């Protein structure tokens, strides 16, 4: 009996437990003027795909002196899994993206790499599908 128990423990120890990943990652929508998070949405694969499109659509470095406006909103998207971006402006792993939607200008990307360094980029991509998936209308 003891031998069977010992053998069972050894065999079970050889196989790793497969546990589904619980990321509990939320996308946060932040109102700049109110200075508060106004909405949280669970992240999903479709939203992640849209953000990857934005990263592929990077067109340049945002050279504005103040890339974060006084009015508008920002959407913070943690990326799971991280995304490798290779272009002329960035060659790194991206762990989080914040899309900045100024009240008057085109949106831009605030990108955090795996070293927690921040980068600001312009991009060319339609954000309507992304906002629709979030069920958010500014």
Order of alpha helices (4+ residues) and beta strands (2+ residues): alpha-beta-beta-alpha-beta-beta-beta-beta-beta-alpha
